C-alpha cells in the first residue's frame, strides 16, 4: 500500500505543476513579447499596459505566458506586476456609466483592449484604461 501512495503523491505533484498558471499583467506602457527568454530573441508582438498574462513557466528573469487567445510568448519579469486586469474578448464591447444595461454607453471598444480592474459588482466590473477612461463592463465580455 505504501508504494502506491508514494506514486500517487508523485503523480499529483507532477500534474499540479503542469496545470499551474498565475495571472500577471503588463505594468509599463508597451512591452515586447519574445519567442524565447532573452533580450536578443525575436520579438513576436507588443502588448500594452494592463494586458493580462497567464504565466505558466519561468526561466531566470523571464516568464512564459499564455494570453486570452491562447498565444504564447516570453516577457521579462520587470515589465509585469500583480495588477488585477481583464481584456475584452468580443468584437464590440459597450462600456457603461453604471453596472447594468440601463446605464448609458460611455464608449465602445473592440476585442483585445486591456483594462485595470477597479472593483466588481455582481456580473459587472468597473474598469480603467491606461489612458484614464473608466466605465463598467459586463463580465462575459472579458477574459
Secondary structure, 3 states (H helix, E strand, C coil): CHHHHHHHHHHHHHHHHHHCCEEEEECCCEEEEECCCCCCCCEEEEEECCCEEEEEEEECCEEEEECCCCCEEEEEHHHEECCCEEEECCCCEEEECCCCCCCCEEEEECCCCEEEEEEEECCEEEEECCCCCEEEEEHHHEC
